[in-house]
């Protein structure tokens, strides 16, 4: 079983004098001015959920964009701050970007071109040459920060996600002492979908600067091999999952990402969570009612309108549940400067309003809208109070919300409805798997979930808990670190 301690030992033994550097766009701790003081917040992100415990265990340096309006006031003269604030165990090195750079590189090419390109959710990617130029310049900037950080030392650099596709090539060409690995947190689409990107060659060439490239699923690895095979000059070895371009090799591997199961379960059982559960029961009038929850970063890939339509269908078909079931939708709005995200928020507002208007009676409203920033304790209390969680993503690399719900189910008596289009569906086969595009099917499965006998609920949840406990985030990181070390010694 992988634990934090086992990962620590692996890092100490294998990385020894090497520097361990993580690079991502999103930073794990954001400092902002609020109510006359500086507050520190953890942004809603699967990447942060997974990597923060790993960095706490490994130490090292995390390089990321400093996006908070008090970030500059909290770093030292070398743009560094030790984090987490309550138990400093690694260094966050912030990179500063102008608003124009954020618009072109993050809102533009990353969020409005690569994100819809890789998620098959029928939102069209927008390709804009100015945004692409800014994306290239920002990748170059990140690379220079990393190279300066590393200096003449040997280093393992672990790059995250689609914001930094060009950086691995720059690093590998500039410094032979660096081993570069990259984890792709979202799906890799099939080659037909990817080929519409006008700059596909540059992106593939950049990614083939990596020594090791990880995806959640073997299916995504295969899509990547197919894409490279068709798009650029490279030798693709499908038996070894290895690509050679200009004598340089890239190993392509699946590493299903996960959570710190024990820590989530420990927090779920805390006295603060128990107290919050009591408070919520009273304030939301949940006594005697069944709670169903949805918890998502507000994104058009998460299938939130589809879930709401299924709830409408469920209440329409099953009038006996009116007054008895309450749906809570939580989640933080994100990327609100991108038009498609503003539209999805408007669509959710309209649907919640319509459904509540259609079914509400004196003291009961079917949907409670809790979108916005909620404390970690409140979210955990909601997970504990819920009998059923619905994850209805239209397409998702993994979906750690599903795994967190499983880890928080201390009584092992809750049910998870999970979209078959998430990476998590490959592991959590005891969830009730659904096609979120079919409101009828989801409504039908909701009824099945609410009427499932206790014994079956427990059998399913206990099997899922065993899987997430074993395939935890320390295993994910341990497998990647072992892979990087193997490549250094093996060439
Ligand atoms: O999980 C996919 C992902 O892109 C993460 O990489 C990212 O941190 C998260 O979604 C949230 O997105 P953003 O950083 O754009 O808020």
Boltz pocket constraint, residues with backbone or C-beta under 6 A from the ligand:
constraints:
  - pocket:
      binder: B
      contacts: [[A, 26], [A, 44], [A, 45], [A, 46], [A, 47], [A, 48], [A, 161], [A, 185], [A, 186], [A, 297], [A, 334], [A, 335]]
      max_distance: 6.0
